[in-house]
Amino acid sequence: MDKVNEKSGDSVIHEKANVYERESFLRAKDAWQLIGAGRSTFYALQNPQYKQYDKSFPAPYKIGARARVWSTVELMAWVESRPALPEGRV
């Protein structure tokens, strides 16, 4: 649901109620915690050499020579696209 705020005479600013619909970026540790995966699984999801590889997993953005970040919007969309776990699994 959208919340609408007006600033005295300025254009209307729409804010999404869900914080994950705002564009923000996470470093690797925060990204793997957000999706509920461990470090090795997080990297295996991105590597075609592993059976856990998922080509639909969001690609990181380069912000430096060795630094990468992941979009919270893309990560949450990926999580929501995953099938539900069978009963009794966590």
PyMOL commands that set and color helices and strands:
alter all, ss='L'
color gray80, all
select helices_A, chain A and resi 19-21+28-35+39-44+72-81
alter helices_A, ss='H'
color red, helices_A
select strands_A, chain A and resi 2-5+13-16+25-26+61-62+68-71
alter strands_A, ss='S'
color yellow, strands_A
deselect
rebuild
show_as cartoon
